[in-house]
Amino acid sequence: MPKNRKKDKKRRTYKSFKEAFYAAREKIWDKKRARLKLHHSFKRSYREDYVRGLKAPGLVAHAVATLKIIFKNWKLFGGFLLIIVIMNIIFVGLMNEETYQTVQDSIDESSEVLQYGEIGRVAKSGLLLISTITTGGLTKGMTEVQQAFAIFFAAIIILTTIYYLRHLMAGNHPRIRDGLYNALAPLVSTLLVIILLLIHLIPVFIFTIVYSTAVSTDFLSQPLYAFLFWLFGGLLILLSVYLVPVSLLSLCAVTVPGIYPMQAVYAVTDLVQGRRTKIIIRVFFALVFLAVIWVIVMMPLIWLDLVLKQNIEWLNIVPFIPFMLQVMTTFTVIYLASYIYLFYRRMLDDPE
Protein backbone atom coordinates (compact mmCIF):
# COMPACT_ATOMS: atom_id res chain seq x y z
CA MET A 1 0.00 0.00 0.00
CA PRO A 2 2.69 2.56 0.72
CA LYS A 3 4.25 1.93 -2.70
CA ASN A 4 0.92 2.53 -4.42
CA ARG A 5 0.47 5.79 -2.52
CA LYS A 6 3.86 6.97 -3.67
CA LYS A 7 2.96 6.14 -7.27
CA ASP A 8 -0.33 8.07 -6.92
CA LYS A 9 1.50 11.10 -5.58
CA LYS A 10 3.95 11.01 -8.46
CA ARG A 11 1.13 10.75 -10.97
CA ARG A 12 -0.63 13.73 -9.39
CA THR A 13 2.44 15.95 -9.60
CA TYR A 14 2.84 15.54 -13.35
CA LYS A 15 0.59 17.44 -15.76
CA SER A 16 -0.14 16.65 -19.32
CA PHE A 17 1.14 18.97 -22.02
CA LYS A 18 -2.38 20.19 -22.68
CA GLU A 19 -3.00 21.10 -19.03
CA ALA A 20 0.35 22.87 -18.73
CA PHE A 21 -0.32 24.79 -21.95
CA TYR A 22 -3.75 25.96 -20.76
CA ALA A 23 -2.35 26.95 -17.35
CA ALA A 24 0.43 29.01 -18.94
CA ARG A 25 -2.04 30.65 -21.30
CA GLU A 26 -4.31 31.63 -18.40
CA LYS A 27 -1.38 33.23 -16.59
CA ILE A 28 -0.56 35.29 -19.67
CA TRP A 29 -4.17 36.38 -20.08
CA ASP A 30 -4.41 37.29 -16.39
CA LYS A 31 -1.50 39.68 -16.86
CA LYS A 32 -3.08 41.14 -19.99
CA ARG A 33 -6.44 41.65 -18.29
CA ALA A 34 -4.74 43.66 -15.54
CA ARG A 35 -3.52 46.21 -18.11
CA LEU A 36 -5.47 49.09 -19.55
CA LYS A 37 -6.15 48.27 -23.19
CA LEU A 38 -8.37 50.87 -24.83
CA HIS A 39 -9.34 51.01 -28.51
CA HIS A 40 -7.75 47.63 -29.25
CA SER A 41 -10.75 46.37 -31.19
CA PHE A 42 -13.20 47.54 -33.85
CA LYS A 43 -15.95 48.05 -31.29
CA ARG A 44 -17.13 51.58 -30.63
CA SER A 45 -15.25 53.38 -27.82
CA TYR A 46 -17.07 55.83 -25.57
CA ARG A 47 -15.53 58.99 -24.18
CA GLU A 48 -16.23 58.08 -20.57
CA ASP A 49 -14.18 54.90 -21.05
CA TYR A 50 -10.92 56.65 -21.81
CA VAL A 51 -11.05 60.14 -20.28
CA ARG A 52 -8.58 60.32 -17.40
CA GLY A 53 -7.93 63.51 -15.51
CA LEU A 54 -4.52 64.72 -14.44
CA LYS A 55 -3.84 67.39 -11.84
CA ALA A 56 -0.65 69.04 -13.01
CA PRO A 57 0.76 72.58 -13.02
CA GLY A 58 0.41 74.77 -16.09
CA LEU A 59 2.80 74.66 -19.02
CA VAL A 60 4.79 77.75 -18.04
CA ALA A 61 4.74 76.85 -14.34
CA HIS A 62 6.13 73.37 -14.97
CA ALA A 63 8.82 74.63 -17.37
CA VAL A 64 9.96 77.34 -14.95
CA ALA A 65 9.84 74.94 -11.96
CA THR A 66 12.16 72.56 -13.81
CA LEU A 67 14.55 75.42 -14.55
CA LYS A 68 14.46 76.51 -10.89
CA ILE A 69 15.40 73.04 -9.65
CA ILE A 70 18.40 72.94 -11.99
CA PHE A 71 19.63 76.42 -11.07
CA LYS A 72 18.92 75.94 -7.36
CA ASN A 73 21.36 73.01 -7.44
CA TRP A 74 23.71 74.69 -9.92
CA LYS A 75 26.85 73.26 -8.34
CA LEU A 76 25.57 69.71 -8.75
CA PHE A 77 24.22 70.02 -12.29
CA GLY A 78 26.91 72.49 -13.40
CA GLY A 79 29.73 70.19 -12.34
CA PHE A 80 28.05 67.24 -14.01
CA LEU A 81 27.50 69.26 -17.18
CA LEU A 82 31.17 70.24 -17.28
CA ILE A 83 32.27 66.60 -16.91
CA ILE A 84 29.99 65.48 -19.75
CA VAL A 85 31.18 68.32 -22.01
CA ILE A 86 34.83 67.36 -21.41
CA MET A 87 34.06 63.69 -22.12
CA ASN A 88 32.22 64.68 -25.30
CA ILE A 89 35.18 66.76 -26.46
CA ILE A 90 37.56 63.85 -25.83
CA PHE A 91 35.51 61.02 -27.35
CA VAL A 92 33.16 62.78 -29.81
CA GLY A 93 34.80 66.13 -30.50
CA LEU A 94 33.53 69.65 -31.06
CA MET A 95 31.94 70.98 -34.17
CA ASN A 96 34.73 71.88 -36.56
CA GLU A 97 35.60 75.59 -36.50
CA GLU A 98 35.94 75.42 -40.27
CA THR A 99 32.30 74.29 -40.55
CA TYR A 100 31.16 77.23 -38.45
CA GLN A 101 33.38 79.59 -40.50
CA THR A 102 31.92 78.18 -43.73
CA VAL A 103 28.39 78.97 -42.55
CA GLN A 104 29.52 82.48 -41.63
CA ASP A 105 31.16 83.03 -45.02
CA SER A 106 28.06 81.85 -46.87
CA ILE A 107 25.96 84.36 -44.94
CA ASP A 108 28.47 87.11 -45.79
CA GLU A 109 28.28 86.20 -49.47
CA SER A 110 24.49 86.18 -49.37
CA SER A 111 24.41 89.60 -47.71
CA GLU A 112 26.21 91.16 -50.69
CA VAL A 113 23.00 91.08 -52.71
CA LEU A 114 21.23 93.27 -50.15
CA GLN A 115 20.77 96.97 -50.69
CA TYR A 116 23.54 98.12 -48.36
CA GLY A 117 25.82 95.16 -48.89
CA GLU A 118 25.74 93.97 -45.27
CA ILE A 119 23.36 92.84 -42.59
CA GLY A 120 23.30 93.85 -38.96
CA ARG A 121 25.31 91.87 -36.44
CA VAL A 122 22.18 90.92 -34.49
CA ALA A 123 20.50 89.56 -37.63
CA LYS A 124 23.71 87.82 -38.61
CA SER A 125 23.96 86.23 -35.16
CA GLY A 126 20.45 84.85 -35.50
CA LEU A 127 21.14 83.52 -38.99
CA LEU A 128 24.34 81.86 -37.80
CA LEU A 129 22.53 80.16 -34.93
CA ILE A 130 19.68 78.91 -37.11
CA SER A 131 21.96 77.84 -39.95
CA THR A 132 24.38 75.97 -37.69
CA ILE A 133 21.57 73.93 -36.13
CA THR A 134 19.40 73.31 -39.19
CA THR A 135 22.28 72.37 -41.50
CA GLY A 136 23.52 69.68 -39.13
CA GLY A 137 26.58 71.61 -38.01
CA LEU A 138 26.43 70.02 -34.56
CA THR A 139 26.76 66.49 -35.96
CA LYS A 140 28.40 67.11 -39.33
CA GLY A 141 31.43 64.94 -39.95
CA MET A 142 30.76 62.54 -37.07
CA THR A 143 31.74 58.94 -37.69
CA GLU A 144 29.63 55.96 -36.67
CA VAL A 145 31.80 55.47 -33.57
CA GLN A 146 31.34 59.10 -32.56
CA GLN A 147 27.57 58.83 -33.03
CA ALA A 148 27.54 55.72 -30.83
CA PHE A 149 29.49 57.64 -28.18
CA ALA A 150 26.99 60.50 -28.43
CA ILE A 151 24.07 58.12 -27.78
CA PHE A 152 26.03 56.53 -24.93
CA PHE A 153 26.63 59.92 -23.29
CA ALA A 154 22.96 60.82 -23.75
CA ALA A 155 22.01 57.69 -21.80
CA ILE A 156 24.49 58.65 -19.05
CA ILE A 157 23.00 62.16 -18.84
CA ILE A 158 19.45 60.81 -18.57
CA LEU A 159 20.29 58.22 -15.89
CA THR A 160 22.40 60.57 -13.78
CA THR A 161 19.96 63.47 -14.01
CA ILE A 162 17.06 61.29 -12.89
CA TYR A 163 19.23 59.89 -10.07
CA TYR A 164 19.97 63.43 -8.83
CA LEU A 165 16.33 64.49 -9.04
CA ARG A 166 15.09 61.38 -7.26
CA HIS A 167 17.43 62.00 -4.33
CA LEU A 168 16.80 65.74 -4.25
CA MET A 169 13.04 65.18 -4.10
CA ALA A 170 13.61 62.71 -1.25
CA GLY A 171 15.42 65.40 0.75
CA ASN A 172 18.94 64.04 0.25
CA HIS A 173 22.03 65.90 -0.88
CA PRO A 174 23.70 63.83 -3.61
CA ARG A 175 27.18 64.62 -4.85
CA ILE A 176 28.41 64.51 -8.42
CA ARG A 177 30.35 61.28 -7.97
CA ASP A 178 27.32 59.57 -6.39
CA GLY A 179 25.43 59.86 -9.64
CA LEU A 180 28.37 58.79 -11.80
CA TYR A 181 29.03 55.72 -9.61
CA ASN A 182 25.51 54.62 -8.68
CA ALA A 183 23.16 55.81 -11.44
CA LEU A 184 24.48 53.72 -14.32
CA ALA A 185 23.18 50.31 -13.20
CA PRO A 186 20.25 50.26 -15.71
CA LEU A 187 22.47 51.49 -18.56
CA VAL A 188 21.75 48.53 -20.85
CA SER A 189 18.00 48.84 -20.24
CA THR A 190 18.16 52.57 -20.99
CA LEU A 191 20.04 51.96 -24.24
CA LEU A 192 17.36 49.45 -25.28
CA VAL A 193 14.63 52.03 -24.59
CA ILE A 194 16.61 54.61 -26.61
CA ILE A 195 16.64 52.10 -29.48
CA LEU A 196 12.86 51.82 -29.08
CA LEU A 197 12.65 55.63 -29.24
CA LEU A 198 14.62 55.60 -32.49
CA ILE A 199 12.26 52.92 -33.84
CA HIS A 200 9.29 55.15 -32.97
CA LEU A 201 10.99 57.97 -34.90
CA ILE A 202 11.40 55.86 -38.05
CA PRO A 203 8.29 57.43 -39.72
CA VAL A 204 9.88 60.88 -39.28
CA PHE A 205 13.15 59.62 -40.75
CA ILE A 206 11.24 58.17 -43.71
CA PHE A 207 9.48 61.50 -44.22
CA THR A 208 12.82 63.35 -44.15
CA ILE A 209 14.36 61.04 -46.77
CA VAL A 210 11.30 61.18 -49.02
CA TYR A 211 11.11 64.97 -48.68
CA SER A 212 14.75 65.47 -49.68
CA THR A 213 14.19 63.19 -52.67
CA ALA A 214 11.00 65.04 -53.67
CA VAL A 215 12.75 68.42 -53.50
CA SER A 216 15.73 67.24 -55.56
CA THR A 217 13.48 65.74 -58.28
CA ASP A 218 11.03 68.68 -58.37
CA PHE A 219 8.23 66.30 -57.45
CA LEU A 220 6.35 68.91 -55.42
CA SER A 221 5.86 71.26 -58.37
CA GLN A 222 2.60 69.50 -59.28
CA PRO A 223 -0.29 70.50 -56.95
CA LEU A 224 -1.84 67.02 -56.88
CA TYR A 225 1.46 65.32 -56.13
CA ALA A 226 2.26 67.91 -53.49
CA PHE A 227 -1.12 67.36 -51.82
CA LEU A 228 -0.65 63.57 -51.75
CA PHE A 229 2.92 63.96 -50.47
CA TRP A 230 1.99 66.25 -47.57
CA LEU A 231 -0.95 64.01 -46.71
CA PHE A 232 1.38 61.02 -46.60
CA GLY A 233 4.00 62.99 -44.65
CA GLY A 234 1.43 64.22 -42.15
CA LEU A 235 0.31 60.67 -41.41
CA LEU A 236 3.92 59.57 -40.87
CA ILE A 237 4.62 62.46 -38.48
CA LEU A 238 1.35 61.81 -36.65
CA LEU A 239 2.32 58.16 -36.18
CA SER A 240 5.64 59.11 -34.58
CA VAL A 241 3.99 61.76 -32.42
CA TYR A 242 1.56 59.10 -31.19
CA LEU A 243 4.31 56.59 -30.33
CA VAL A 244 7.05 58.83 -28.92
CA PRO A 245 5.40 59.69 -25.53
CA VAL A 246 5.56 56.04 -24.47
CA SER A 247 9.27 55.71 -25.19
CA LEU A 248 10.06 59.09 -23.57
CA LEU A 249 8.33 58.22 -20.30
CA SER A 250 9.82 54.72 -20.46
CA LEU A 251 13.25 56.35 -20.11
CA CYS A 252 12.08 57.43 -16.65
CA ALA A 253 10.36 54.18 -15.71
CA VAL A 254 13.32 52.01 -16.70
CA THR A 255 15.51 53.71 -14.07
CA VAL A 256 13.55 51.98 -11.29
CA PRO A 257 15.79 49.25 -9.79
CA GLY A 258 14.89 45.72 -10.90
CA ILE A 259 12.55 46.65 -13.76
CA TYR A 260 13.10 45.29 -17.25
CA PRO A 261 12.73 47.40 -20.42
CA MET A 262 9.48 45.84 -21.67
CA GLN A 263 7.99 45.96 -18.17
CA ALA A 264 8.70 49.69 -18.14
CA VAL A 265 7.14 50.10 -21.59
CA TYR A 266 3.99 48.18 -20.59
CA ALA A 267 3.63 50.19 -17.36
CA VAL A 268 4.04 53.49 -19.19
CA THR A 269 1.59 52.41 -21.90
CA ASP A 270 -1.06 52.00 -19.22
CA LEU A 271 -0.03 55.30 -17.61
CA VAL A 272 -0.45 57.38 -20.78
CA GLN A 273 -3.81 55.91 -21.77
CA GLY A 274 -6.22 58.83 -22.05
CA ARG A 275 -3.43 61.35 -21.37
CA ARG A 276 -1.38 61.14 -24.54
CA THR A 277 -2.50 64.52 -25.90
CA LYS A 278 -1.53 66.30 -22.69
CA ILE A 279 1.92 64.71 -22.78
CA ILE A 280 2.44 65.67 -26.44
CA ILE A 281 1.45 69.29 -25.72
CA ARG A 282 3.87 69.48 -22.78
CA VAL A 283 6.78 68.00 -24.72
CA PHE A 284 6.14 70.41 -27.59
CA PHE A 285 6.02 73.35 -25.17
CA ALA A 286 9.29 72.20 -23.58
CA LEU A 287 10.94 72.29 -27.02
CA VAL A 288 9.60 75.82 -27.64
CA PHE A 289 10.79 76.90 -24.18
CA LEU A 290 14.26 75.51 -24.90
CA ALA A 291 14.32 77.27 -28.28
CA VAL A 292 13.72 80.57 -26.50
CA ILE A 293 16.55 79.82 -24.05
CA TRP A 294 18.88 79.01 -26.97
CA VAL A 295 18.08 82.35 -28.60
CA ILE A 296 18.54 84.30 -25.35
CA VAL A 297 21.87 82.64 -24.53
CA MET A 298 23.50 82.00 -27.90
CA MET A 299 22.66 85.12 -29.90
CA PRO A 300 24.59 87.52 -27.60
CA LEU A 301 27.51 85.08 -27.51
CA ILE A 302 27.61 84.80 -31.30
CA TRP A 303 27.39 88.59 -31.59
CA LEU A 304 30.28 88.95 -29.13
CA ASP A 305 32.29 86.34 -31.04
CA LEU A 306 31.77 88.24 -34.30
CA VAL A 307 32.89 91.53 -32.78
CA LEU A 308 36.00 90.09 -31.10
CA LYS A 309 37.14 88.07 -34.12
CA GLN A 310 36.84 91.09 -36.40
CA ASN A 311 39.17 93.10 -34.13
CA ILE A 312 41.52 90.37 -32.87
CA GLU A 313 42.79 88.04 -35.59
CA TRP A 314 44.27 85.27 -33.44
CA LEU A 315 40.83 84.62 -31.91
CA ASN A 316 39.71 83.15 -35.25
CA ILE A 317 41.28 79.82 -34.32
CA VAL A 318 39.57 79.67 -30.91
CA PRO A 319 36.45 77.40 -31.11
CA PHE A 320 34.43 79.44 -28.61
CA ILE A 321 31.02 79.07 -30.29
CA PRO A 322 31.41 75.31 -30.96
CA PHE A 323 32.27 74.87 -27.27
CA MET A 324 29.20 76.86 -26.18
CA LEU A 325 27.04 74.87 -28.61
CA GLN A 326 28.26 71.69 -26.91
CA VAL A 327 27.44 73.17 -23.50
CA MET A 328 23.95 74.16 -24.61
CA THR A 329 23.33 70.75 -26.18
CA THR A 330 24.28 69.01 -22.92
CA PHE A 331 22.10 71.43 -20.96
CA THR A 332 19.21 70.69 -23.33
CA VAL A 333 19.41 66.94 -22.62
CA ILE A 334 19.62 67.60 -18.84
CA TYR A 335 16.63 69.94 -18.97
CA LEU A 336 14.48 67.58 -21.07
CA ALA A 337 15.31 64.64 -18.79
CA SER A 338 14.38 66.72 -15.74
CA TYR A 339 11.22 68.08 -17.36
CA ILE A 340 9.93 64.66 -18.39
CA TYR A 341 10.87 62.99 -15.12
CA LEU A 342 9.11 65.62 -12.98
CA PHE A 343 5.99 65.26 -15.10
CA TYR A 344 6.27 61.46 -14.85
CA ARG A 345 6.39 61.74 -11.06
CA ARG A 346 3.35 64.00 -11.17
CA MET A 347 1.48 61.36 -13.14
CA LEU A 348 2.45 58.64 -10.65
CA ASP A 349 1.33 60.74 -7.70
CA ASP A 350 -1.97 61.66 -9.33
CA PRO A 351 -4.88 59.95 -7.48
CA GLU A 352 -6.73 59.22 -10.75
Buried (B, 14 or more C-beta within 10 A) or exposed (E): EEEEEEEEEEEEEEEEEEEEEEEEEEEEEEEEEEEEEEEEEEEEEEEEEBEBEEEBEEBEEBBEBBBEBBEEBEEBBBEBBEBBBEBBBEBBBBBBBEBBEBBBEBBEEEBEEEEEEEBEBEEBBBBBBEBBBEEEBBEEEBEEEBEEBBEBBBBBBBBBBBBBBBBBEEEEEBEBEBBBEEBBBBBEBBBBBBEBBEEBBEBBEBBEEBBEEBEEEEBBEEEEEEEEBBEEBEEBEEBBBBBBBBBBBBBBBBBBEEBEBBBBBBBBBEBBBBBBEBBBEBBEBBEEBBEEBBBEBBBEBBBBBBEEBEEEEEEEEBBBBBBBBBBBBBBBBBBBBBBBBBBBBBBEEBEE
